[in-house]
Amino acid sequence: MERRSFLKGFGVAAACAVALPHVASAADEKKVVGPNEMKFETAVAAITGGKALVASSKVKMEAPEIAENGAVVPVKVTVESPMTQKEYVKAIHVLASKNGNVRCANIYLTPANGEAFFGTRVKLGGTQDVVAIAEMSDGSFLTAKQNVKVTIGGCG
């Protein structure tokens, strides 16, 4: 065996011996829940700070009743608001109640936007409710929801 090969192998073995205790201790640590792993209720509480959601006809959400492809489901949210300095929509949040990633979109607005409207495409892992939450400038939270049935293979 050459000296260079021996030193190279010894270095790899030493690095593994140093790294193994750290890998084992990292596995024992308590898992931190990230924003992409929240439950629906936890995500709503994080958005509202525990305040109540009010179902309102001012929030209009358009989503298909049946989506043939859960990977690209179109969702449009419109909130009736004068969008003045005193009364406006601060944010629109779109959530999917049963996705692994509950929070699909967070849109922040100012009175300069002129209209509280947002359209996007979301990914749905199966049939579930899509929920829109509108955060108003007075601190209230308005909501609308729609159930979207996701079919497999495009067959209704």
C-alpha positions, 0 to 999 in steps of 0.5 A: 500500500502506498503512503498516499493511499493510506493517508487518503483512506485514514482521512476519510475514516477520521471524517466519518468518525467525527460526523457520525455523532452529529448525524445521530444527534440531529436525528434525535432533535425535535422536528421544526414544522415549516410553513409548508407543513402546517395544518389548515387550522394552524395556517389560518391561525397564523394569518388571522392571529386567532381572530374570527373569519367572517363569511362574506359576499364581498369576497368572490372566488372563482374555481372550477367545481371539477378540475380535470388536472389537479396540478393546474387549478385556476383560482380567481379572488375578487374582494369588493372594497373602495380601496381608499386610504381608510378602507382597503384590502391589505392581503388576500390569502389562498389556502387548500384545506388538505394539501401538504402545502396548505398556503398556496398564495399570499398577496399583499395590497395597498390602496394604490392597487385600485382593485382587490383582485388576484388570479393564479393556478394552484396545485391540489392533491385531491378533492378539497376546499379552496379557501380565500381569506381577505385581510381588511385594513380595519383588522377584520378577516373575510372569507369565501370557500369552494369545494373543488373535485379533482378527477384522476386522468381527466375523467369526471 
